[in-house]
Amino acid sequence: MQEEKETFTQEVGKLQGRLQEAESPATGAVSSSKYGLLRREFDALKEEMFKVESMRDDARARLETQDRTVIELQTRVDELQALADEARVLKVKKLNVT
């Protein structure tokens, strides 16, 4: 996703440059259709970049949740292992007493 964001950022930068060139009087009269096309392309790329960033943020949130779940599960496994070890010790003691 980082690569996609960088690609979109570069494309947006290029389009902004082209848009500024089209708007500057030094380049002469640029047709309104070309300007409109550049503007729509620029807006579409901005929207796509927003979607990619949102997807990235969602993925980060899911990852953090999963990391917390893994830690909780590992803690529970450790607790259960300790209980199982204690049960084995008690069973051996019970067998030795009888």
Secondary structure per residue as TSV (DSSP state, phi and psi in degrees):
chain	resnum	aa	ss	phi	psi
A	1	M	-	360.0	-32.9
A	2	Q	H	-63.3	-40.6
A	3	E	H	-64.4	-41.0
A	4	E	H	-62.4	-42.3
A	5	K	H	-62.2	-43.8
A	6	E	H	-62.5	-41.3
A	7	T	H	-62.5	-46.7
A	8	F	H	-63.8	-40.4
A	9	T	H	-61.5	-42.7
A	10	Q	H	-63.3	-43.3
A	11	E	H	-64.1	-41.7
A	12	V	H	-62.3	-41.8
A	13	G	H	-61.0	-44.3
A	14	K	H	-61.6	-44.0
A	15	L	H	-67.2	-36.5
A	16	Q	H	-62.4	-41.3
A	17	G	H	-61.8	-45.0
A	18	R	H	-64.3	-38.2
A	19	L	H	-65.8	-42.2
A	20	Q	H	-64.2	-39.7
A	21	E	H	-62.2	-41.9
A	22	A	H	-67.0	-32.2
A	23	E	H	-82.5	-21.1
A	24	S	S	-75.0	141.2
A	25	P	G	-70.2	-17.8
A	26	A	G	-65.4	-26.9
A	27	T	G	-84.5	-3.2
A	28	G	-	89.0	-173.5
A	29	A	-	-75.7	120.5
A	30	V	-	-101.9	137.7
A	31	S	-	-62.9	146.3
A	32	S	H	-66.3	-28.7
A	33	S	H	-68.7	-38.4
A	34	K	H	-67.1	-41.4
A	35	Y	H	-61.8	-45.1
A	36	G	H	-61.7	-40.6
A	37	L	H	-63.6	-46.3
A	38	L	H	-62.4	-40.9
A	39	R	H	-63.5	-44.7
A	40	R	H	-64.7	-41.4
A	41	E	H	-63.8	-42.6
A	42	F	H	-61.5	-47.4
A	43	D	H	-64.0	-38.9
A	44	A	H	-64.4	-41.1
A	45	L	H	-68.5	-37.4
A	46	K	H	-62.2	-42.6
A	47	E	H	-64.5	-42.5
A	48	E	H	-63.3	-40.8
A	49	M	H	-64.4	-39.9
A	50	F	H	-60.8	-43.2
A	51	K	H	-62.7	-43.7
A	52	V	H	-63.6	-42.3
A	53	E	H	-64.5	-38.3
A	54	S	H	-64.8	-42.2
A	55	M	H	-62.2	-41.2
A	56	R	H	-62.2	-45.0
A	57	D	H	-63.1	-41.4
A	58	D	H	-62.7	-41.9
A	59	A	H	-64.2	-40.0
A	60	R	H	-62.3	-42.9
A	61	A	H	-63.4	-42.6
A	62	R	H	-63.3	-40.8
A	63	L	H	-62.5	-44.3
A	64	E	H	-62.1	-41.7
A	65	T	H	-63.1	-43.8
A	66	Q	H	-66.5	-37.2
A	67	D	H	-61.4	-43.8
A	68	R	H	-63.6	-40.9
A	69	T	H	-63.1	-42.0
A	70	V	H	-61.3	-43.3
A	71	I	H	-63.8	-44.5
A	72	E	H	-61.8	-43.4
A	73	L	H	-66.5	-39.2
A	74	Q	H	-64.2	-39.9
A	75	T	H	-61.8	-43.6
A	76	R	H	-64.8	-41.4
A	77	V	H	-60.1	-44.0
A	78	D	H	-61.8	-41.9
A	79	E	H	-62.7	-45.6
A	80	L	H	-65.2	-36.8
A	81	Q	H	-64.1	-41.9
A	82	A	H	-63.3	-41.4
A	83	L	H	-65.2	-39.7
A	84	A	H	-64.5	-41.3
A	85	D	H	-63.0	-43.0
A	86	E	H	-63.6	-40.9
A	87	A	H	-63.1	-39.9
A	88	R	H	-62.1	-43.9
A	89	V	H	-62.1	-44.7
A	90	L	H	-65.0	-36.8
A	91	K	H	-65.7	-43.0
A	92	V	H	-63.9	-42.9
A	93	K	H	-62.2	-41.3
A	94	K	H	-64.4	-41.2
A	95	L	H	-66.4	-36.0
A	96	N	H	-72.2	-29.3
A	97	V	H	-75.0	-34.5
A	98	T	-	-87.1	360.0
